[in-house]
Amino acid sequence: MPNWGGGNKCGACGRTVYHAEEVQCDGRSFHRCCFLCMVCRKNLDSTTVAIHDAEVYCKSCYGKKYGPKGYGYGQGAGTLNMDRGERLGIKPESTPSPHRPTNPNPSKFAQKFGGTEKCSRCGDSVYAAEKVIGAGKPWHKNCFRCAKCGKSLESTTLTEKEGEIYCKGCYAKNFGPKGFGYG
């Protein structure tokens, strides 16, 4: 059947999206009925959508997949949540890549649009919206974790040794004083 001047292609199903049924998000068009969370399939709108790469999620599933995990993140005092979202079809991510140095000669594009700094953990560009400074270096929010246990850090809970960051507990166990009377 011919396409009589239709609209854009849907970011989910790939079919033509006509103006009356169009929802735009992150420069892409969707049918209203196709604008769903990639995990739980709930309908999304501008207040509930969270975007990661080319994927759209509800804020709840996005938080479970990409948000901080561990003590003090929404589970109440004294709990450690090990739920990585497998029951929602979320595959656990692999271990973080080893430390890579920053790029001393960024491109003109990076200088103009940000991202000139490289993350101290993964080596990818760090843009202002996702940047955390710790131990005097830039990090992605997701990479700003203890090198030993993987716990998410804050500026008040981090310690640094030889260019790597640790939570205070792991730092004390691995580099603190040892012997009688020291824990």
N, C-alpha and C positions, 0 to 999 in steps of 0.2 A: 504494500500500500504506500502511496507517495506521502512524503512529509511536506505538507502545505504551509511552509513558513513557520514551523513549530518553534519551540523554545530550546533551552539548554538541555543537556543530558543529565539525568539524575545521578548523583554521586553514589547511590546505593544500588539501584537496579539497572542503570544504564539506559533507560528509556527516556523519551522526550518528556520534559516537564513544561507544561503550559502555565502561563502567568497566573491563572486563577488558583492553581494548586501548588504554586511554588513557595518553598521556604529556602532562604539563602543563609549559608553558614560558611565562614572561612573561605569566601570566594567561590563556593560551589553551590549548585542548586540541588534541591531534593524535592520529591513529592511529599506532601504532608504525611501521608501514610508510610513513607519510607524513612522519615526522619526519626529513627529509633536508636536506642542505646545498643552498641555492638555486643554487649554481654546479656543484659536482662530483657532487652527488647521493649523497654518502656518508651512511650512517646516523649519526645524532647521539645523544648522551646528555648528561647533565648536566655531564660533564667536558670534552666536546668542542664544545659549542655556544657560539656568539657571536652576539649579537643586535644588529641595526642597524635602527632604526625598526621595522617590522613584519616584517622579513625575518630568517631564521635561516641561519647559515653555520657551517661547520666553522672551527676557529680558523685553519687554514692559508689558506683562501680569504678569510676576513675580513681577515687580515693583508695579503694581496696587494691587496685592494680598498681598505681603509681605513687600513692601517698606514703607518708611515714608509717612505720610499723614499730610496735614495741611498747614499752611502759609509758603510760601517760597520754596515749593517743586515743581517747574516746572510749576506753574500756573500763574506766574506773580505777581507783587506787589498788595497787597490789596485784594487778593482773598483767600477763604478757600474752598478747594475742598472736597465735601462730597461724591464723587463717590467712592464706595467701589467695583465696578466691577460687580454688580448684573446683568447688561445687558450682560455681558460676561459669565454668569453662575458661577461666583465666589460667594460662600456663605460667609456672614459676619462671622468673628470669634467671639467666645464667649468672655465674659469679662475676663481679666487676673486673674489668680489664686492668692490667698492671699500670702503674704510674707512668705517664708519658710527659716529657717536658713541654713547656709552652713554646709557641711559634714566635720567634723574635721578629719576623718580617710578614705581617698580615697583609692581605690584599687590599686594594683600594675600595672594593665593595664592602669588606668587613670594616674598614675605617669609617666609611660613610654611614653604614646601617648598624653599627655596634658589632659585638661579637669578636672584637679584636683580641680579647684575652681568651686563653684556653684553660679549660678545667684542669686542675691539678691532679685529678684522679683518672678521668677518661681521655683527656686531651682534645675533646671537641670544643667548639666555640661556645662561650658563655655569654648569653644576651642578658640585658639589664633585668628583664622580668624574672629570670630564673637564677640570678647571680647571688651567691653568698660569699662573703669574705671571711676567711678564717686562717689564722696563722700567717696573715699578710698576703694570702694568695686567693685567687678566684676559684669557686667551685659551683657546680650545678647543685640545686637544692637536693636532688636525689643522690648525688655523689658525696654530699657532706655528711659522711657516716664514719664511724669508728673503723679503722683498718683491721682490727682483730675480730670484734663481735658483730659489726655491721649496724650497730644502733645509731639512729639519727642523732646528730649533734646540734648544739646551739653554741653561741659564742661563750656562754657561761659554763658549759659542760665539756669543753674541748681542751685537750693538751696536745702539744706538738713535740715530735722528736724526729730529727733528721728528715724533715720535709713531709712527714706523714702525720695524720691526725688520729687521736685516740680519745675514747671516753675516759673519764677520770679513773673508773674502776679498772679497765684494761691497762692503763698506763701504770697504775700503782702495782698491779700484779706482775707486769713484765719489766718495769724499769725502776720501780720504787725501792726503798731500802729493804734489806732482808736481814733476818736474824731475830734474836730474842727481843720481844717487846714491840715488834712491828707487824701487828695483825696476824 
